[in-house]
């Protein structure tokens, strides 16, 4: 039993990590009052940037950094259009996803089917030889980074003055502006942070999951990350649980395709659709709840138009 359970847990962690990292960045952006639906596009740009960096340098940490810079750079386009020019956030986010999908496909065309090395585990191999310790120490850097960021973002939003300012901007931008805080500046910083996290999440795909470039390799995970923020009611700890719930469903799909016993009873196509069906179901159930919007930032998606 343990021989089967441990590989499932390891696969689950790998599937959930990119979703969690991207969702954490989107949570910070939404807490500031900005709805960025371009997460999928930023992830794809981060994926190709990370792949190219790893292909030429062989340094996975540099690849993650390049993914973060690429995601942040693309997010600046969204920030300029929505915060400086007051463009519609929903339409601009959708356009950003289309742009990121096309840009990554164009940039990645010369690298199709060219393999790279997967990122090595962070801890020494001797700690991961035993199956039990492998569950704790058998992962690469992004997995532990995602756990650290859950705690760091929770602490930042709940315990720091800067986090309080960010939440105030998301709850009542005019009041924050009236006491001297730069609403646009705070939102720019939040959007860029969200873009960097999405870029890191995208770079995780070639570095952790599939060691080669494939067009649209994120396969809609960015949309799941956006829905996950709503599913978690804008709370980092719930985000962790939600990401691993979706990761579990994706892991079951892989084992079903591999002929995983009882799992093979359900067609693999249905397993593949389950994460997205679950996303739709979660959003419908939340929208039916009377208190569904009580924890949502009051200014979410609304452009800031200062009176003076």
N, C-alpha and C positions, 0 to 999 in steps of 0.2 A: 504493500500500500504506500509506504513512504517513498519507494523508488519511483512511483508514478506521481505522487503528490508534489515532490520537490521540483521536478522539471516544470510542472504546471505553475507553481508559484514563481519560479524564475521567469517563465514566459510571460506571466501576468504582469510582473513588475516592469518588464521591458515594454509591453504594450501600453501600460498606463502612464509611464514617465513622460513621453512627449505631450500627451493630452494634459497632464497635470501642470507642466511647466507653462504651456501656452495659456491655459485657463487662469493661472495665477497672474500672468501679465494682463490679461483681459479684465480680471477682477479689479486690479489697481486702476486701470483706465476708466472702468465704469464707476468706480467709487468717486472719481473726480467729476463725473457727470458726462463722460464721453462714451458713446456706443460705437465701437469699431467692429464692423462686420467683415473687415479685411484680414482676419487672423489666418485664414487658409492661404491667402496670397502671400502674406509675410512669412509663413512657414515654408512655403515652396521656395521663395527667394533665399531664405536662410538655409534650406536644404542644398540648393545648388552651390551656394557660397561655401558651405562647409565641405561639400564633396570636393570641389575644386581645390580648396586649401589642403585637404587631406591627400588628394591625388598628387599634388606637386611637392608638398613638404613632408608628408608622413607624420605630422604632428597633430594629434586629435584635439589638443587643447587650443592650438591656434585655429583649428577648423571651427571649434565651437565659438571662439572669439569672432572669427570672420562671419559666422552665421548671425551672431548677435549684432554686429555692425550693419550687416546687410538688412536685417529685419528693422533695425532702428532707422536706417536711411529711408527705407520704403515708408515707414510709419510717418516720417516727416512730411511726405507728400500729402498724406491724409490729414495730418495736423494743420498744415498750411491752408489747405482747401476748406476745412471745416471750422478751424479756430480763427484764422486770419481773414478768410473770405466769407465765412458764415455759410458755407455750402451745406446741403442736407447731409447729415451724418450717415443715414441708412443708404442712400444712393451712392455716396462716396465710398463707403465701405465695400459695397458690392462691386463697384468699379475697381477698387484696389485688389480685390480677389481675382477679378478677370485679368487685370494688369500683371499681377504676380504670377498667375498661371501661365500667361503667354511669355513673360520675360524669362521665367525659369525654363520653359520648354525650349526657347530659342537659345539661351545660354548653355543648356545642357545637351543640345543636339550632338556636339562633337564628342561627348563623353559616354554615349549610350553603350551599355554592356562592358564598360571598362571597370574592372574590380579595384577595390581599395581594401585596406586592412581595417577590420573592426577595432573599436576602442577596447583596450585591455582592461581587465578588472583593476580597481583602485588598490586593493590590498594584495599582499603576496599570495602566491598560489597555495602555499601550505595551509593558509587559513580556510581555503575553499575546498580542500580535498575531502574532508568529511562532509557528508550530505547535509547534516544539520547546520554546520557552520557556513556552508555554501549559501544558505538562505539569508544569512546576515552579511557575509563578506564576499560574495561571489559576483558583485556588480561593479560596473564602471562608474566614473565620476558623476555623470548626470543624474543617476538615481539618488545618490546621497545629496546632491545639489538640490534636487526637487524637495526632499524632506526638509532640508535646511531652509529653503525659501518659504515653505508653508509656515514654519515657526517664525521666520524673520518678518514676513508680511503681516502675520497676526499681531506680532509685537509692535510693528511699525504703525499699524492702523489703530491699535488699542492703547498703546502706552507712550507714544511720542507726540510732541507738539506738532511736528511736521505732518504726521499722519492725521492729527485732528484738523489741521488746516485743509488737507486734501479732502477729508470727509465733509468739512464745512462748505467747501467749494462745490462739492457734488450735491449737497442738500439745499443750500441757498446761496447761489452765486452772487446775487445782488447784495446780500448782507455781508458776505466775505469781502466783496469789492468796496463796500462803504467803510469798512474799518481798515482798509489799506492793503489788502492782499491782492496779488496779481492773479486773477482768475485764469486768464489766458496762459500765463507763465506756468502755473501749477498744472494746468491741463496739458500743455506741451510736454512737460516732464513726465507726466503719467502716461501719455500716449507713446512717447519714445521708449519708456521702460517696458510698456506692453509689447512694442515692436521688437525690442531686444530679446525679450523672453520668447516671443513667437519664433524669432530667428534661431535661437538656441534649440527650441523644440523641433524645428524643421531639420536642423543639422543632426539631431539625434537619429533620424531615420536612416541615413547612410552610415552613420558611425556605430549605431547600436543594433539595427534591425536588418537592413538590406545593404550589403557592402558594394553597391553599385548604383548608378544613377538610372532612374526610370521616371518618365514624364508623369506628373501628377501623383508622385509616390506617397504623398500624405493622405490621399484617398478620402478626403472629407473630414479628417480628424480636426481640422480647424473649426468646422461648424459644430462638431461635438463639444469642443472646448468652449465655444460661445454659449451653447445651450447649458453646459455644465455650470456656468456661473449662475444662471437663473435657478437651475436645479439645486444648487448649494445655498440659495438665498443670500448670495454675496458674503459668504462666510468661508474663510480659508480652510478651517478644519473639515467642514462639510465637503469642501472641494476635494480634499484628499480622499475621503470615502467615496465620493461620486466617481472620481477618476479611476479608482481601482474597481469599482463596480462595472464600469464600461470596459475596463481592461479585461475583466473576467469573461465578459461576453465575447470579446474578440479572441481570447485564448481558447474558449470552447469551440469557436469556429475553426481554428487551426487544428485542434485535435479531432474534430468531426471530419475534416477533409483528409486527415491521416488515417481514418478508419478507427476512430476512438471508441470502440465498443458501443455502449448505449447511446453515446452522442451521435453516432452515425445513423440512428433511426430518423433524426430530423435532417432534411436535405441541407447540404452545405450552403446552398444559396440562401436559405432562410436564416442560417446562422450568420452569414455575411450581412444580411439586411437588419438583423436584430439590433445592433447598436444605434442605427438610424431610426428604426421603428421605436426603440426605447426613448430616443431623444424627443421624437414627436409626442409620444405618450406622456412623457414627463412635462413637457411644456403645456400640453392640453390640461393635465391635472392641476398644474400650478395656476393656470389662468382661471380655472373653475373655483379655486379657493378664494373666499372672500378677502382673506388677509394676504393674498399672494403678493401684493405690491408693497406691503408695509415695510419691508427691509430694503426695497429698491431705492437708490438715490433719487431724491425728488426731482433733480434737474437732469436726469439721465436722458441723453439724446436731444436736449433742448439747446439751441444756440444761445450764447451769451451776448446780449446787446446792452452795453453799459449806457446809463442815462446821461453821463457826461464824459 
